[in-house]
Structures are given as structure tokens and as C-alpha cells.
Amino acid sequence: MGKCLNRLNSFSLLGTIFSFGSYFVYKVKELIGFLYTGILFLTALMATYVIIAVKKELLEYK
């Protein structure tokens, strides 16, 4: 159940990021700004996922 909930949280976060990106594209009408924002948030999301995975691995080995 925990893995399913974590994946659901990740997908909802991703959906929120792209919703904000679409809103900014509508307001600013600048595709480059949207791509930059999307890449930035996806990088932050991946870094957070890696940090959580590493912490989980370290806790399992203790």
C-alpha cells in the first residue's frame, strides 16, 4: 500500500507541475519558459526521489 501511495503522490505532483506549466504558457505565451520550468521541476523531482531511495536503502542496511 505504501508504494502505491508514493506513486500516487508522485503522479499528482507531476500533474500539478504540468498544470502550473500550462497556466504559465497560457499567461506568458512563451514555450521556452514552460520547457525550462518543466525541466527544472522534473530535475528536482528526480533528485528528491533519488535522495529518498538512498535514505531508504541506508535505513534497511542498519
C-alpha positions in Angstrom: 0.0 0.0 0.0 2.9 2.4 0.8 4.4 2.0 -2.7 1.1 2.7 -4.4 0.5 5.8 -2.2 4.0 7.1 -3.0 3.5 6.6 -6.7 0.1 8.3 -6.5 1.8 11.3 -4.7 4.5 11.4 -7.4 1.9 11.4 -10.2 -0.2 14.1 -8.5 2.9 16.2 -8.0 3.8 15.7 -11.7 0.3 16.6 -12.7 0.4 19.8 -10.6 3.7 20.8 -12.1 2.4 20.4 -15.6 -0.8 22.2 -14.7 1.2 25.2 -13.5 3.4 25.0 -16.6 0.3 25.1 -18.8 -1.1 28.0 -16.9 2.2 29.9 -17.4 2.2 29.1 -21.1 -1.3 30.5 -21.3 -0.4 33.7 -19.4 3.1 34.3 -20.8 2.7 32.6 -24.2 6.3 31.5 -24.0 7.1 27.9 -24.8 10.8 28.2 -23.7 9.8 29.4 -20.2 7.4 26.4 -19.9 10.1 23.9 -21.0 12.6 25.5 -18.6 10.1 25.3 -15.7 9.2 21.7 -16.6 12.8 20.6 -16.8 13.7 22.3 -13.6 10.8 20.7 -11.7 11.4 17.3 -13.1 15.1 17.5 -12.1 14.0 18.5 -8.6 11.5 15.6 -8.5 14.1 13.1 -9.7 16.7 14.4 -7.2 14.1 14.1 -4.4 13.3 10.5 -5.4 17.0 9.5 -5.5 17.6 11.0 -2.1 14.6 9.2 -0.6 15.7 5.9 -2.3 19.2 6.2 -0.9 17.9 7.0 2.6 15.6 4.0 2.4 18.5 1.7 1.4 20.7 3.1 4.2 18.0 2.5 6.8 17.4 -1.1 5.6 21.1 -2.0 6.0 21.3 -0.7 9.6 
